[in-house]
Amino acid sequence: MRPRIRVFYGWWVLLVTAMALFFSAGSSHWTFTVLLDSMVEEFDTSHSQILGVLAFSGILSAICAPLLGGMVDRYGARSVMTVTLLIYGLTIMGSSQAKELWQFYLLYGGGLGVSAAAMWRVGGPAVAANWFIRKRSIAFASFSVAAATSGLIFPMLAQEIVDWKDWRAVWLIFGL
């Protein structure tokens, strides 16, 4: 009988966290460039006005990070990240139905701002810091790998969905 190899549980926690970061990063910034021209045309606006949603989400993320940090300390990263990932999924599905630019800013920018703070700035680093001491650098680096890898996959998926349907279908599917 062979001895059973035990994998440190923290690696499993890190894997799930990296997967959450993979999906949230892939369905946000990386995908945006594929949809930009279609959204400019439909909203009858400029590239800079559409891309302003990313600035809005960044400012909101900076405001929310300290608040979400306190929530992670109090309730744990799992709870906060789960709730904010659910909120993000619902808001990008909702943004697929936006008829006006302000609605898109509110839904997509608001959802991305809150989830980016919870996932990338607070939750992920808290998971790495809480579960790892000796291999903490590798744990932190895995989040960068997850986000970068999503940039290879999600734009191609988004382009296929746009070719099949339209930009609204991308946000709806990625929200699901």
Secondary structure in CASP SS format (residue, H / E / C, confidence):
PFRMAT SS
TARGET T0000
AUTHOR 0000-0000-0000
METHOD secondary structure of the structure
MODEL  1
M C 1.00
R C 1.00
P C 1.00
R C 1.00
I C 1.00
R C 1.00
V C 1.00
F C 1.00
Y H 1.00
G H 1.00
W H 1.00
W H 1.00
V H 1.00
L H 1.00
L H 1.00
V H 1.00
T H 1.00
A H 1.00
M H 1.00
A H 1.00
L H 1.00
F H 1.00
F H 1.00
S H 1.00
A H 1.00
G H 1.00
S H 1.00
S H 1.00
H H 1.00
W H 1.00
T H 1.00
F H 1.00
T H 1.00
V H 1.00
L H 1.00
L H 1.00
D H 1.00
S H 1.00
M H 1.00
V H 1.00
E H 1.00
E H 1.00
F H 1.00
D C 1.00
T C 1.00
S C 1.00
H H 1.00
S H 1.00
Q H 1.00
I H 1.00
L H 1.00
G H 1.00
V H 1.00
L H 1.00
A H 1.00
F H 1.00
S H 1.00
G H 1.00
I H 1.00
L H 1.00
S H 1.00
A H 1.00
I H 1.00
C H 1.00
A H 1.00
P H 1.00
L H 1.00
L H 1.00
G H 1.00
G H 1.00
M H 1.00
V H 1.00
D H 1.00
R H 1.00
Y H 1.00
G C 1.00
A H 1.00
R H 1.00
S H 1.00
V H 1.00
M H 1.00
T H 1.00
V H 1.00
T H 1.00
L H 1.00
L H 1.00
I H 1.00
Y H 1.00
G H 1.00
L H 1.00
T H 1.00
I H 1.00
M H 1.00
G H 1.00
S H 1.00
S C 1.00
Q C 1.00
A C 1.00
K C 1.00
E C 1.00
L H 1.00
W H 1.00
Q H 1.00
F H 1.00
Y H 1.00
L H 1.00
L H 1.00
Y H 1.00
G H 1.00
G H 1.00
G H 1.00
L H 1.00
G H 1.00
V H 1.00
S H 1.00
A H 1.00
A H 1.00
A H 1.00
M H 1.00
W H 1.00
R H 1.00
V H 1.00
G H 1.00
G H 1.00
P H 1.00
A H 1.00
V H 1.00
A H 1.00
A H 1.00
N H 1.00
W H 1.00
F C 1.00
I C 1.00
R C 1.00
K C 1.00
R H 1.00
S H 1.00
I H 1.00
A H 1.00
F H 1.00
A H 1.00
S H 1.00
F H 1.00
S H 1.00
V H 1.00
A H 1.00
A H 1.00
A H 1.00
T H 1.00
S H 1.00
G H 1.00
L H 1.00
I H 1.00
F H 1.00
P H 1.00
M H 1.00
L H 1.00
A H 1.00
Q H 1.00
E H 1.00
I H 1.00
V H 1.00
D H 1.00
W H 1.00
K C 1.00
D C 1.00
W H 1.00
R H 1.00
A H 1.00
V H 1.00
W H 1.00
L H 1.00
I H 1.00
F H 1.00
G H 1.00
L C 1.00
END
